[in-house]
Amino acid sequence: MLLLLLLLKISTFVDSFQIGHLEFENSNETRILEICMKNAGSWRDHRLISLPSCHNFNGLENAANLNYQYSVDLLIGAACDEETQTVSRLALRWHKLYLSSAPLSTKEKESTTIALKPHSLAGTAEVILAMCKSMKWKEIGIIYSEETKYTAHAIYDMLAEQEDDLKINVFLETDGLSNTYTILHSARALISFLTTLDLSKFFKTLKENAFRPLEFSIVHVDCNKSEISNFYTYLDNNAGEEPNPISAARLRKLYRHVALLKNSHDDMEKTEEFAKKYGLVPSYTLYKALILCDGLQLLNNYTAPRGNLSIVQQLPYLWNHVTNTETQGYSGPVFIGNDGVRLPYYEMHMWRDGKAVHVANVKPRESDYCGGNMTKNCYEFLPSSPLLEDLPPYTSDCGYDNNLCSDFHVFMIAAIVFSILLIPMAIAFYLQRKEHLIQQMPWRVPLDSISFDDNGGSLSASRRVSTISTARASYSSIFSGNVAEHAIVNKQKVSVKRHVQRRAITFSRQEMEMLNQLKYMSHTNINPFTGICFNQGSELIVMWQFTTRYSLEDLIFVKEQKFGRNFQSTFIKHIVHGINYIHNSSIKVHGALYLSNCVVDSYWVVKLTDFGIKGILKERTNHKELAPSSAFDVDAIHYKLAHLLSSQSTAPLHPKVPEGNSFTMRLLSIIQQCWLYKPAARPALIKITDAVNREFGQDVKGTLIDQMIEMIDEYSANLEQIVAERTRELEQDMSVTENLLYQLLPKSVADSIRSGKTVVPEQHSSVTLLVVDVCQFTKFCEAFIPVHILETLQELYSSFDNIVQKNKAFKVENVGDAYLICSGIPEMSGFRHLREICKISLKLQAFMKTFKVRHRPSHTLQIKMGITSGAVAAGILGSTAPRFCIFGDTVNMACRMASTGNPGSIQLSELTANTLMEKFPSFMLEERGMIDVKGKGACLTFWLTGEKDIMRRQSSRSSCISQIKFELDEADNSKKMFLNV
C-alpha cells in the first residue's frame, strides 16, 4: 500500500513544489523566505520545509532527510562551502534542482545546481571581454596587487582562451612603483585589479616615467566593494598631496582617463529597503537570504508540461525555465547563464568636475543576442555617456616603446653631419697640437735649471750606469766612457751622463717625436726619462730619474749581496715586464739591456733605464750609419737571468747556472737558447715571458715590500697564536693543580699554602667526624690477591669521594680499611656539620646495599660507621709532602664508635645523639644501650636509622628556621656568660 502511494506521488501533475530548505545556522532565513513567498501571490501553494545546516556537517544529513523522508521537489540554501559542493553532488544523484547561495564556479558545482551568488569570476571575464569588444580594444594589459592575485589569475585564464578576440600583452603584479617598466612599454589599455593605494602609486609612476602618459586608458575593476565617490575622492586627495600644483594638475588629467567598473549587486540599497520595510536589521546574512529569495523568484510563472511527468522528468523543462532569462529579484536583476551560474551586472563610472558620472552598463543577454551559442554566456555593453570617447585607444601612433615617433633618426642625421664636420677638424687640431708639442721639445732641459751635486763629481766604478764591468760594454761606455753623476733638476734628483759636443746638433722631426714619446712613457718598471741639455756649451747631457739603490750590477757584483728565490723571481719579473712594455711601445727596443741599466728604487722595484736614446746618440756619433736591432735585447736577457740566478762575483761571457739548483729544465733551456749565435734561432720574448711565469708565477704575489710585510704579519699572527695556546695550556695545568690541591687539603688551608702563608695549627671547638671501617678486612685480604684488593678499594673509596664532594665535608685520609671524614673545618655556624655528616653516613649506608665486588660478586662487603662531635686540633705536617691531620679525643671516640658498631650500622655517642635530636629532629635514632668503650668505660650509644620523609621534603625552609633559632640561643648563652664574667 505504501509503495502504491509513493508511485501516485511521483506521477502527480506538478504545479507547486515542496521546497527543501537547508537553513544557515542562526540566519533567520526561514522567516525571510516566508515573507518573500507571501509577497508572490501565485506561490501560496508552495510548501517550505526548513532544516538546519552548516554546523558539524549536519546539512548533509538533513539534505538526505529532505529527499528521502520529506520527498522534496528541489533543494535550496546551504551557504557554507564545506557542505554545498557535496549537496550539489547529491542533488545530481537524486535528479533534483539545487538552488545554492554559496559562491560556486562552473567547475565546483554539478549540472543540476544553480549558483545564485552574483559574483561569478567567469561573468566578470565576460564583462571585460564585452567592454573591450565595444570599445574596439584588441590588446590590453592586466595589472594586479598581491591582495588580488587569485582573482586576477582566474580572470586571466578565462580571457586567455579568447586570444582570437583579445590579446593580453602584459600580465604582471605590481605595487605601483616596482615592476612597471614592462607595463609602460607593452600596453596602452590597462585592466586594473590593484588596490586603491597601489593604483594611486601607479599613477605617479605613469606621470613620471611614461613617454606619453595621457595615451593610457585604465579600467579599474572594483574588488573591494568600495563606494564610487570614495574611490575617486581618494585619488583626488592623493593628487592634492603633490609638492607643486603643476604636478597635481598632471595627475588629475590622468584621472580623467580612468573608469571604474563596479558590480551593481554590491549596492546594498535594496537590502536596506527590504530591512526597513519588514523591520529587520540590514546585514550580510539578510543579503544572502534575499539571494535565496531571488532563487524562488526564478520558479515564478512556471507551468508543468503536459503528460503527467514526474518532478524528475520535469527537470530539463525546469532548467530551461530558470536559465537564459532575466528576472527581477530582491537583491537586483537575476540572470542565470547557460552553465547555471548567476551572471553579474556591472556599471561603469568616470570622474568629472568633482563627481562620479555613470557612463555605461554591462548586462547579460539571451544566447540569441550573441548568435545562439548555448555554450557561452552573452553580455551587452550599453554606453550611456559620450565621456567614453575620452578614453584613448588601445594603440599608440608612436608605438608602445615610442620608437615610431622617436627623434632618433633626427639625432642620427645631426650626429652624422656633425661627425663629417667635426672629424676633419679634430684630426687637424690633433696634428697641429702634436706638431706644436714636438716643436716645443718638452724633453729639452735648460742648462741653468741643472744644479750639479758638488759631492757627486766623478763617482767610482761601483756607481756607473752602463759601464764595462760586464762582459760586453754598453753603448754609453763605448761612445763616451763617462760615468754617472747626480744633479738636481726642478727640485728632482736625476742621474746625469755627459757627452762631448763638437758642433751644434739639429734633431730631425722623427727623432724629436721619439724623444717626446720617451718623455711621456710611464710604467712601473720603466725609469722616467727627464730630458737632454744640448747646444748650450761643449757638452750634451742626458738625464734620467735617480734611484736610491742604484743598479743590479752594484748590488750583485760590487756589494756582493746574496738574494733568495723571492728576490730573484721578483727582479726577473720586473725586467720581463719592463722589456715587454718597451717592445710594445713605439720605441720597440731597449738597445743596452745590461744589469747596469736595471736600477732599483727604494721599494726594491727594478726599473729599466738608458734606453731609446742610444740610437740617436750613435747616429750623431757615427753619422747615422748604424741602426739598432730588436734581437739585441733577446741576446742580452740571458745575462740578466744567469746573473740573478747564479750569484757569481765575476761575470763570464756566457754565464752558467750552478749545479744543484732548483730551477726547471724549461727555464734553463730558455737561457741556453738565448746564447745561440743566430738571432733568428733565439726564442721570442713571449716565450721567455711564459717560461718566467711558469717558473715563478706561484712563488710570490705583489711587491717585495708587500711580501716582507706579509711575512712580518704572518709571524706576528703565529706568535700571538702560540702565546695564546701556551697560556691556555698553562691555565689548564693550573686548574688541574688547583683541583688536585683542593682534593688533598681543605680549601682554606690550600688557599693559604698557595698564597705563601704559613699554616698555623688551629683548635676547632665544634666539628663532626665520621669513621668508616671495612668489616673483616683481614679475611677480605686473605681471600683476594693484592691487585684485586687495590681495585676493589679504589672503586669503593672513589664512590665514597663522590658522595662526600656533593656535601659540605672533607675526606681527611683513608689508610687500609679506615676512611675518615670531617665537617666543620673551616668553621661552620651552629651544628650544620653534624647534619652534613649524618646525611653522608646515610648515603654511604644506602650505597653499600647495592655495591658488588667486581671480581667476586657473591662476596658481600660491609662497613661499620661511627659519628662523634667535639673539639679537634688541625694542622699541616711536613714540608716536602704536606699532610693535613687532626688530633684530639674526638678522633679516638669516633674510631671507637666505628670499631664497636655492627656491620651496616651507624653508631653515635651519647652527646652527639642528644645534640642531633635537639637540633635536627628529622633524623631517627634508636638507643643501643650501654657498651664498654676502650679508655672510656661503659658508655650509652645510639644507632642512626634514617631520616623522616616529611621532614626531608621540608628541606631548606625548616632547616633554615631551626638553624636561626639555634644561633639566636647560642648568642643569648654567650651574652649571659660574658655578663657573668
ZIVENFEN-V632905 format. One line per field, one symbol per residue. ss: DSSP state (H for helix, E for strand, - for the rest). phi: phi as a letter, one per 30 degrees, with the letter a starting at -180 (. if undefined). psi: psi as a letter, one per 20 degrees, with the letter a starting at -180 (. if undefined). A space follows every 50 residues. Layout:
# ZIVENFEN-V632905
ss=???
phi=???
psi=???
This chain:
# ZIVENFEN-V632905
ss=-HHHHHHHHH-------EEEEEEE----HHHHHHHHHHH-HHH---EEEE EEE----HHHHHHHHHHH-----EEEE---HHHHHHHHHHHHHH--EEEE ------------EEE-----HHHHHHHHHHHHHH----EEEEEE-HHHHH HHHHHHHHHH------EEEEEEE-------HHHH----EEEEE--HHHHH HHHHHHHHH---HHH-EEEEE------HHHHHHHHHHHHH----HHHHHH HHHHH--EEEEEEHHH--HHHHHHHHH------HHHHHHHHHHHHHHH-- --------------HHHHHHHH---EEE----EEEE----EE---EEEEE EE--EEEEEEEEEEE-HHHH-------EEEEEE--HHHHH---------- -------HHHHHHHHHHHHHHHHHHHHHHHHHHHHHHHHH---E--HHHE EE--------HHH-----------HHHHH-----EEEEE--EEEEEEEEE --------HHHHHHHHHHH------E--EEEEE-----EEEEEEE----- EHHHHHHH------HHHHHHHHHHHHHHHHHHHH----------HHHEEE -----EEE----HHHHHHHHH---------HHHHHHHHHHHHHHHH---- --------------HHHHHHHHH-----HHH---HHHHHHHHHHHH---- ---HHHHHHHHHHHHHHHHHHHHHHHHHHHHHHHHHHHHHHHHH--HHHH HHHH-------EEEEEEEEEEEEE--HHHHHHH--HHHHHHHHHHHHHHH HHHHH----EEEEEE--EEEEEE--------HHHHHHHHHHHHHHHHH-- ------------EEEEEEEEEEEEEEE-----EEEEE-HHHHHHHHHHH- -----EEEEHHHHHHHHHH---EEEEEEEEEEE---EEEEEEEEEEE-HH HHH--HHHHHHHHHHHHHHHHHHHHHHHHH-
phi=.ddddddddddddccbbccdccdddhcidedddddddddcddcdddcccc bdaibhiddddddddddcdchddacbjhddddcdddddddddddicdbcc cddccddcccdcccdcddbdddddddddddddddchccbbbcbacddcdd dddddddddddcddcbccdbbbcacjcchcddddcbaccccccddddddd ddddddddcddbdddccbccddcchddddddddddddddddddbdddddd ddddddcccccbdddddcdddddddddciccdaddddddddddddddddd idbdddjhddddddeddddddcciacbdcdckdcbcdddicdddcbbcbb cbhibdcdcabbbdbddddcjiddcbdbbbccdbadddddddddcbdcid ciddcdcdddddddddddddddedddddddddddddddddhdddcddddc cdddddhcddddcdciccdddcdddddddbidcdbcacbhibdbccbcbd cdadcbdddddddddddddcdbadcbddddlbcbhblcbcccbbddcdci cdddddccdhdccddddeddddddddddddddddcddibdjadbddcccb ddcicdbdbhbidddddddddchiccbdcddddddcdddddddddciddc cddcdcdddidcdddddddddddddeddeddddddddddddddddcdcdb biddddddddddddddddddddddddddddddddddddddddddbddddd dddddidddcebccdbbbcbccbddhdddddddbdedddddddddddddd ddddddbdbbddabbiccbcbbbjcdebdicddddddddddddddddddc dbdddaeddccbbcbbbbclcbcbaccjcdbdbdbbbkdddddddddddc dceicbccdddddddddddbdddcbbddjdbccdibidbdbbccclbddd ddddddddddddddddddddddddddddddd
psi=ghhghghhghjqpoirqooopnpqpkikhggghhghhhhohjjhiqpoop qrrkokkihgghghghghgilqhrqqbmiqhihhgghghhhhhilqpoop jqmprhiirrijpooipllphhhgghggghghghjkoiprqpqrrhhjhg gggghghghhikhhhppohpoqpqjigqkighghjiqhopopkqrhghgh hhhggghhiqgnhiipppoopoijlqqghhghhggghhhiiqhqhghhhh ghhhhijpppopphiiojghghgghhhjkrpprhghghhhhhhhhhhhip jppqqqjlqrhghighghghhiqkqpqpahiaqpoprhjjpppqpqqpqr ppljqpppiqqoqqrqhhhkjjoiiqqpqponqjqihhiipqrirqhjrh jkhhjqjghghgghhgghghhhghgggggghgggghhghhmiippqhiip oqohigcorrhijqplakhrhpqrhhhghhjqrqrqrpolkppqpppqqp ohrqpoqrhgghhghghhhjppqhkppqpgaqorkkbjqppppqpqqgjc rhgghghgilqppahggghggggggggghggghiaihgqgilnrhhjnqp aijkpppprlrgighghghhgkklhqqqpiihghhihhggghghihkqhq orgnqqpqqjrjqrhgghhgghhiiqgphhiqqqhhhggggghhgjhjgq parhgggghgggggggghghgggggggggghgghggggghhhhhqqghgg hgghijqpoppqpohorpqpppppplhghghhiqqhghgggghghghhhg ghgghirmrpogrpodjpoppqpioappqbkhhggggggghhhhghghhi pqohinhipppqqpppppqaqrpqrppqhgmqppqqqrhhgghhhhhghj rqpjropqrggggggghghmihqpqppgapqoppihbpqprqpoiappgg hhhmfggghgghhggghgggggghgghghg.
